[in-house]
Amino acid sequence: MRKLRVLACAAFAMFAASALFAAGYKVESFTGKVTYESAPGKWTAVEKGQDLPASTVIQTGVNSTLVLSLDGSKVNIKAMQKGTIESLASVASTGTGIKKGSSLKSSAVAADSNKTSKSVVTASSRASEAKEDYDWDE
């Protein structure tokens, strides 16, 4: 029983130490308005060189960017983002989204278009075409 108690205490101590010394991000640079929640409801501006824990909630404003570093790797947070550093860093590192210069390969919505910039399918153009798809009793 004593060994079990010692083992449980050791496991708890390791868990507490890992939470206490959690990975921290360092602010490398930022542009525009970038704030973090220092207390519930209190937003404070970030400073270059500041260390922030991964659980810190940050918010970037319009035309703002934030560059953080962790263990030599850099994370770029784009404008108009709000969330924990950990969640925003995971989104930034996945590389999803539409990149500048991307082109559409195929689409069921744009199947009838001849793929020129003047024949872009929009909601209003689809709505006007949908009227012709059905027989209407007026």
ZATITI-778638 format. One record per residue (C-alpha): x, y, z; residue in three letters. Coordinates in Angstrom, 2 decimals. Layout:
// ZATITI-778638
@u = X; v = Y; w = Z; res = ALA $
...
This chain:
// ZATITI-778638
@u = 0.00; v = 0.00; w = 0.00; res = MET $
@u = 2.87; v = 2.33; w = 0.82; res = ARG $
@u = 4.45; v = 1.72; w = -2.61; res = LYS $
@u = 1.17; v = 2.58; w = -4.30; res = LEU $
@u = 0.95; v = 5.82; w = -2.34; res = ARG $
@u = 4.53; v = 6.78; w = -3.24; res = VAL $
@u = 3.89; v = 5.94; w = -6.88; res = LEU $
@u = 0.71; v = 8.04; w = -6.92; res = ALA $
@u = 2.51; v = 10.99; w = -5.31; res = CYS $
@u = 5.34; v = 10.72; w = -7.83; res = ALA $
@u = 2.90; v = 10.66; w = -10.74; res = ALA $
@u = 1.06; v = 13.69; w = -9.36; res = PHE $
@u = 4.36; v = 15.56; w = -8.88; res = ALA $
@u = 5.36; v = 14.86; w = -12.48; res = MET $
@u = 1.97; v = 16.01; w = -13.75; res = PHE $
@u = 2.12; v = 19.20; w = -11.67; res = ALA $
@u = 5.65; v = 19.92; w = -12.86; res = ALA $
@u = 4.70; v = 19.47; w = -16.51; res = SER $
@u = 1.75; v = 21.85; w = -16.10; res = ALA $
@u = 3.89; v = 24.35; w = -14.21; res = LEU $
@u = 6.72; v = 24.32; w = -16.73; res = PHE $
@u = 4.51; v = 24.14; w = -19.83; res = ALA $
@u = 5.95; v = 25.27; w = -23.11; res = ALA $
@u = 6.06; v = 29.02; w = -23.48; res = GLY $
@u = 6.08; v = 31.03; w = -26.68; res = TYR $
@u = 8.29; v = 34.05; w = -27.14; res = LYS $
@u = 7.05; v = 37.11; w = -29.04; res = VAL $
@u = 9.53; v = 37.65; w = -31.87; res = GLU $
@u = 7.72; v = 40.50; w = -33.64; res = SER $
@u = 4.28; v = 41.92; w = -34.29; res = PHE $
@u = 2.57; v = 44.56; w = -36.40; res = THR $
@u = -0.64; v = 46.42; w = -35.64; res = GLY $
@u = -2.76; v = 45.83; w = -32.56; res = LYS $
@u = -2.04; v = 42.52; w = -30.83; res = VAL $
@u = -3.34; v = 41.94; w = -27.30; res = THR $
@u = -3.54; v = 39.10; w = -24.80; res = TYR $
@u = -5.95; v = 38.44; w = -21.95; res = GLU $
@u = -3.91; v = 39.06; w = -18.80; res = SER $
@u = -6.94; v = 38.67; w = -16.51; res = ALA $
@u = -10.55; v = 37.78; w = -17.28; res = PRO $
@u = -11.85; v = 40.69; w = -19.36; res = GLY $
@u = -8.56; v = 42.64; w = -19.24; res = LYS $
@u = -6.65; v = 42.89; w = -22.53; res = TRP $
@u = -3.01; v = 44.01; w = -22.53; res = THR $
@u = -0.77; v = 44.82; w = -25.49; res = ALA $
@u = 2.00; v = 42.32; w = -26.21; res = VAL $
@u = 5.63; v = 43.39; w = -26.15; res = GLU $
@u = 8.56; v = 42.14; w = -28.20; res = LYS $
@u = 10.54; v = 39.52; w = -26.29; res = GLY $
@u = 7.63; v = 38.69; w = -23.98; res = GLN $
@u = 7.12; v = 35.04; w = -22.94; res = ASP $
@u = 3.55; v = 33.76; w = -23.13; res = LEU $
@u = 2.24; v = 30.34; w = -22.06; res = PRO $
@u = 0.48; v = 28.20; w = -24.66; res = ALA $
@u = -2.85; v = 28.63; w = -22.87; res = SER $
@u = -2.79; v = 32.44; w = -23.23; res = THR $
@u = -5.73; v = 33.90; w = -25.18; res = VAL $
@u = -4.52; v = 36.37; w = -27.81; res = ILE $
@u = -6.33; v = 38.63; w = -30.24; res = GLN $
@u = -4.95; v = 40.20; w = -33.41; res = THR $
@u = -6.60; v = 43.25; w = -34.96; res = GLY $
@u = -7.13; v = 44.37; w = -38.52; res = VAL $
@u = -3.89; v = 44.34; w = -40.58; res = ASN $
@u = -2.03; v = 42.80; w = -37.62; res = SER $
@u = 0.36; v = 39.88; w = -37.49; res = THR $
@u = 2.13; v = 38.12; w = -34.65; res = LEU $
@u = 5.31; v = 36.04; w = -34.96; res = VAL $
@u = 5.99; v = 33.68; w = -32.06; res = LEU $
@u = 8.84; v = 31.23; w = -31.55; res = SER $
@u = 8.94; v = 27.93; w = -29.70; res = LEU $
@u = 12.05; v = 25.74; w = -29.59; res = ASP $
@u = 13.54; v = 27.42; w = -32.66; res = GLY $
@u = 10.45; v = 27.17; w = -34.85; res = SER $
@u = 8.40; v = 30.23; w = -35.72; res = LYS $
@u = 4.62; v = 30.53; w = -35.83; res = VAL $
@u = 2.82; v = 33.28; w = -37.75; res = ASN $
@u = -0.61; v = 34.35; w = -36.49; res = ILE $
@u = -2.61; v = 36.31; w = -39.07; res = LYS $
@u = -4.94; v = 39.27; w = -38.65; res = ALA $
@u = -8.39; v = 39.05; w = -37.04; res = MET $
@u = -7.68; v = 35.93; w = -34.98; res = GLN $
@u = -8.75; v = 35.22; w = -31.41; res = LYS $
@u = -8.02; v = 32.13; w = -29.33; res = GLY $
@u = -5.36; v = 30.38; w = -27.31; res = THR $
@u = -1.86; v = 30.44; w = -28.68; res = ILE $
@u = -1.86; v = 26.65; w = -28.78; res = GLU $
@u = -5.00; v = 26.45; w = -30.94; res = SER $
@u = -3.97; v = 29.29; w = -33.26; res = LEU $
@u = -0.48; v = 27.83; w = -33.66; res = ALA $
@u = -1.91; v = 24.45; w = -34.63; res = SER $
@u = -4.15; v = 26.09; w = -37.25; res = VAL $
@u = -1.22; v = 28.14; w = -38.57; res = ALA $
@u = 1.02; v = 25.08; w = -38.87; res = SER $
@u = -1.49; v = 22.93; w = -40.77; res = THR $
@u = -1.19; v = 25.07; w = -43.88; res = GLY $
@u = -4.83; v = 24.75; w = -44.82; res = THR $
@u = -6.81; v = 27.38; w = -46.64; res = GLY $
@u = -6.63; v = 28.98; w = -50.03; res = ILE $
@u = -3.21; v = 30.26; w = -50.91; res = LYS $
@u = -2.59; v = 33.26; w = -53.11; res = LYS $
@u = -2.22; v = 32.11; w = -56.68; res = GLY $
@u = -4.33; v = 28.99; w = -56.22; res = SER $
@u = -6.67; v = 28.01; w = -59.01; res = SER $
@u = -9.85; v = 26.00; w = -59.00; res = LEU $
@u = -9.44; v = 22.56; w = -60.57; res = LYS $
@u = -13.06; v = 21.45; w = -60.64; res = SER $
@u = -16.39; v = 22.38; w = -59.15; res = SER $
@u = -19.92; v = 21.14; w = -59.58; res = ALA $
@u = -21.23; v = 24.68; w = -59.11; res = VAL $
@u = -19.00; v = 26.18; w = -61.79; res = ALA $
@u = -19.36; v = 23.28; w = -64.23; res = ALA $
@u = -21.28; v = 25.35; w = -66.77; res = ASP $
@u = -18.86; v = 28.26; w = -66.74; res = SER $
@u = -16.10; v = 28.45; w = -69.30; res = ASN $
@u = -13.52; v = 29.30; w = -66.60; res = LYS $
@u = -12.94; v = 32.91; w = -67.48; res = THR $
@u = -12.96; v = 35.72; w = -64.97; res = SER $
@u = -16.10; v = 37.17; w = -66.58; res = LYS $
@u = -18.17; v = 34.05; w = -65.95; res = SER $
@u = -17.79; v = 33.73; w = -62.21; res = VAL $
@u = -20.70; v = 31.87; w = -60.66; res = VAL $
@u = -22.23; v = 33.72; w = -57.73; res = THR $
@u = -25.28; v = 33.17; w = -55.58; res = ALA $
@u = -27.30; v = 35.74; w = -57.48; res = SER $
@u = -26.36; v = 34.31; w = -60.87; res = SER $
@u = -27.26; v = 30.80; w = -59.69; res = ARG $
@u = -30.59; v = 32.10; w = -58.38; res = ALA $
@u = -31.43; v = 33.71; w = -61.70; res = SER $
@u = -30.52; v = 30.48; w = -63.52; res = GLU $
@u = -32.56; v = 28.41; w = -61.07; res = ALA $
@u = -35.70; v = 30.26; w = -62.12; res = LYS $
@u = -35.23; v = 28.82; w = -65.60; res = GLU $
@u = -34.76; v = 25.29; w = -64.22; res = ASP $
@u = -38.37; v = 25.03; w = -63.06; res = TYR $
@u = -41.74; v = 25.61; w = -64.64; res = ASP $
@u = -43.55; v = 28.34; w = -62.78; res = TRP $
@u = -47.28; v = 28.87; w = -62.62; res = ASP $
@u = -47.83; v = 32.58; w = -62.34; res = GLU $
